[in-house]
Amino acid sequence: MNVTEVRVRLIKKEDTKLRAIASITLDGCFVVHDVKVIEGSDGCFIAMPSKKTPEGEYKDVVHPLNTETRDMLSKRVLEEFAKAKAEAE
């Protein structure tokens, strides 16, 4: 699997830890929208798209099945986030 494109939309609100929303294209034929870039205590991390259950919990709608894939997606999204942030400044 190859990440063929990452699009990042920066969030400019100061009162939130949400820093960006990303879309990831896989192998030029499958897109995952609404991947969140969140500012944590140890730096930024990604959160996969989720929905709220009737019980009030949030469940991922799409997610990687292994650590290697999660790390690869995270690295690519955070690289593009850094580029977008640098261009905006």
C-alpha positions as CSV (number, residue, x, y, z in Angstrom):
1,M,0.0,0.0,0.0
2,N,1.3,3.4,-0.9
3,V,0.1,6.8,0.3
4,T,-0.2,8.7,-3.1
5,E,-1.5,12.0,-1.7
6,V,-2.1,13.8,1.5
7,R,-4.1,17.0,1.7
8,V,-4.0,19.1,4.8
9,R,-6.4,21.9,5.8
10,L,-5.1,23.9,8.8
11,I,-7.4,24.9,11.6
12,K,-6.8,28.4,12.8
13,K,-8.9,28.4,16.0
14,E,-6.8,29.1,19.1
15,D,-9.2,27.6,21.6
16,T,-8.9,24.0,20.4
17,K,-6.2,21.3,20.2
18,L,-7.3,20.4,16.7
19,R,-4.6,21.8,14.4
20,A,-5.6,20.3,11.0
21,I,-7.9,18.0,9.1
22,A,-6.3,15.7,6.4
23,S,-7.4,13.5,3.6
24,I,-5.2,10.5,2.7
25,T,-5.3,8.9,-0.8
26,L,-4.1,5.3,-0.9
27,D,-2.8,3.7,-4.1
28,G,-4.5,6.5,-6.1
29,C,-7.9,4.8,-5.7
30,F,-9.1,5.0,-2.0
31,V,-9.5,8.2,0.1
32,V,-9.8,8.5,3.8
33,H,-11.2,11.9,4.8
34,D,-11.4,13.6,8.2
35,V,-8.1,12.4,9.7
36,K,-7.4,14.9,12.6
37,V,-4.1,16.4,13.6
38,I,-4.3,17.0,17.3
39,E,-1.8,18.9,19.5
40,G,-0.9,16.6,22.5
41,S,1.4,17.1,25.4
42,D,4.2,15.3,23.5
43,G,3.6,17.0,20.2
44,C,1.1,16.4,17.4
45,F,-0.5,13.1,16.6
46,I,-3.2,11.9,14.2
47,A,-6.7,10.6,15.1
48,M,-8.6,8.5,12.6
49,P,-12.2,9.4,11.5
50,S,-14.7,8.4,14.2
51,K,-18.4,8.6,15.0
52,K,-20.2,8.9,18.2
53,T,-22.2,5.9,19.3
54,P,-25.6,6.1,21.0
55,E,-23.8,5.4,24.3
56,G,-21.7,8.5,23.9
57,E,-18.4,6.7,23.0
58,Y,-16.4,7.5,19.9
59,K,-15.5,4.6,17.6
60,D,-13.0,4.8,14.7
61,V,-14.8,4.4,11.3
62,V,-11.5,3.6,9.5
63,H,-8.2,2.5,11.1
64,P,-5.0,0.7,10.4
65,L,-4.8,-2.9,11.5
66,N,-1.1,-2.9,12.5
67,T,1.5,-0.6,14.1
68,E,3.6,-0.3,11.0
69,T,0.7,1.0,8.9
70,R,-0.3,3.4,11.6
71,D,3.2,4.7,11.9
72,M,3.6,5.2,8.2
73,L,0.3,7.1,7.9
74,S,1.1,9.2,10.9
75,K,4.5,10.1,9.5
76,R,3.1,11.1,6.1
77,V,0.3,13.2,7.5
78,L,2.5,15.0,10.1
79,E,5.1,15.7,7.4
80,E,2.5,17.3,5.2
81,F,1.1,19.2,8.2
82,A,4.6,20.6,8.9
83,K,4.9,21.7,5.3
84,A,1.5,23.4,5.3
85,K,2.2,25.1,8.6
86,A,5.6,26.4,7.3
87,E,3.9,27.7,4.1
88,A,1.2,29.5,6.1
89,E,3.8,31.4,8.3
